[in-house]
Amino acid sequence: MKKEYLEILKKKYFFYKNKWNNKINRNGDNSINFIKSSFFALFSSIILLSGVISLVDATIKDGSAYDNSRWGRLGEAYQTINESENESIIFIGSSVSYFGIDGKCIEDNDKSDYNYYNLAVRGDMPYLRILETEYIIDSGPKKIIIEAGPNTFQKGIGSVEERLRWQIFSLYNDIEKEKIEHLIIEMDNKYILDNEIDRLYFKQKTTGIGLDEVLRNFLRNNDDNSGDGHLPSKDSHKWEDSLKTPPVSDREPLTDLEWFEYVERLSNSEFWIPESDKNLNRMAFDYMIEEFSNNGIEVILLSLPIHNDLKNSIPNGSWDAFNDTRNELQKNHTFLDYTWENWDQSYFIDPIHLSSEGRQKMCNELISNMNH
């Protein structure tokens, strides 16, 4: 990035130098003061722009610019896992896994020497995860536990706005598109930043948002973003624990009306209607588990508990596709299915996300049911 940026500046410098030399030859010494002041203005602008880009970069990485720092920090997370002395187990999935898995709890209570990392991302779906396949493999985990619930196999791949995740991940990590291009719809290729010009342009577009966040953090005297979706910087003492147990914002309990409306919204959403056919999510899912298996990584599939209110509101037969998919996948992989278990209200903060009590219960369940 810096090399190409400096090369652009160098070309501009020699262009203006030649232009101004010609001006001197025509106008004599009277142009010298103008040239000196112009150079001073140019290099002052360069220094200022460089500082602005640095500030903007920080707001992208810490999640304050786009409200999710996991996108920008995942590459560093995989590097940390690769450098770990102990063998590792990685969880990936959506907010269901983000809220539901406490890797530190499993690690502290398990009798093995594994490190357990929860790299779930809010709004995740298999199609959006495929850019990370090679990074997961290169991190060298012993096992990978992949969320495989009813929401995993729905056909939706999110809106254009959700491709922001690809832009931010590829802003900091090189992507080998050749291996996954058959899975990516043509219009989405532009969201993979594969050269320094595109990356610089993306940062430039973020300038307004980034500077607003810098000012906001300054006014509240707090640059430590925490809560849902955020990760501290790699040099933070909180880094390792945040990779294992994602930070969760405090939430007020839902009122009865809010709970009812949430259930109604989910039950009417296509996001919770799985399909049996080979849609993009299923194709991406199959590609990842095949790549992981081919590279010696044991794949375990996991469907977490869902509150009875939502299960009872789903039209009859709507989840038959999920049951069929589970039966197919468990022929070749361990499938831990808690979908149909009936957990008490205290274990949920809403119909699909576990509470702190739910995470503790899930921790105990996984320790009991995972074969090491």
Secondary structure, DSSP 8 states (H G I E B T S, - for coil): -HHHHHHHHHHHHHHHHHHHHHHHHHHGGGGHHHHHHHHHHHHHHHHHHHHHHHHHHHHHHTSTTTS-THHHHHHHHHHHHHH-SS-EEEEE-SHHHHHH--HHHHHHH-SS--EEEE---TT--HHHHGGGHHHHHHT--SEEEEE-SGGGG-S----GGGGHHHHHHHHHS---GGGTGGGS-GGGGGGS--SHHHHHHHHHHTHHHHHHHHHHHHHTT-----STT----TTSTTHHHHHHS----------HHHHHHHHHHHHT-GGG---SS--HHHHHHHHHHHHHHHTT-EEEEEE----HHHHHHS-TTTTHHHHHHHHHHTTTSEEEE-TT----GGGBSSSSSB-HHHHHHHHHHHHHH---
